[in-house]
Amino acid sequence: MNKISIQNFSLQYSDGTESLRNISLDIPANQITVIFGPAGGGKSSLLRVFNRLNDLADVIQQEGKVYLDKEDILSPKTDVIALRRKVGMVFARPVVLPFSIRENLTYGLEVAGEKNSDRIKHSVEKSLKQAALWEEVKDRLDDPAIALSGGQQQRLCLARVLALEPEVILLDEPTSGLDPISTGKVEESLQDLKQDYTIILVPHSVQQAARTADLAAFLLQGDLVEVASGDTMFTNPQDKRTQDYIQGRFG
């Protein structure tokens, strides 16, 4: 079952940059879909399409359809705030709020209208466990979030998204600045999270793409070159450009 369906989507920025050209891609539910390729290929632009963050950019032309559960999310009638609750995003650099660890998680819940203290407490614990952070912070929830290490801050940002119980999680190079141990914890969390969420990941390396992908899509200079299962893509790619990139001949 597909969670998201992209049909003939193109995107051009006001500076003349044509970021994406005629992209068609089906993203299955409850899997990790990896979008990989060289820098400048359109990976982050495509990721931002899924929760309308490109609305905030200087886009002069956008064509095609993008469906979430068969609803056209690019329609002017789409409730963008509601969409962003369904489709949460974790960026490459962790940005924690200037509050305590606990308040980083409760703030979004309270803004969303949650008033039940028991439900809020449960959400805090559940989301921290899902992000593999609970055991490290359960006795210091009232400490400033900024006191956490970089890897812990990144997992807190993931927990903050999870606390709002989205349906889709977007991750834009979420481990690019992390040490191998923290990277491993995040990747391990993703394997557990896909049981309940649809995950779309822009990885920071080909190796991470190969480790995590259920489905892999190779983007090159705005074109979708190849789509295959993770196993197939990284052992037997069909397009020579994909093979050359995976083997490190460019990029």
Order of alpha helices (4+ residues) and beta strands (2+ residues): beta-beta-beta-alpha-beta-beta-alpha-beta-alpha-alpha-alpha-alpha-beta-alpha-beta-alpha-beta-beta-alpha-alpha
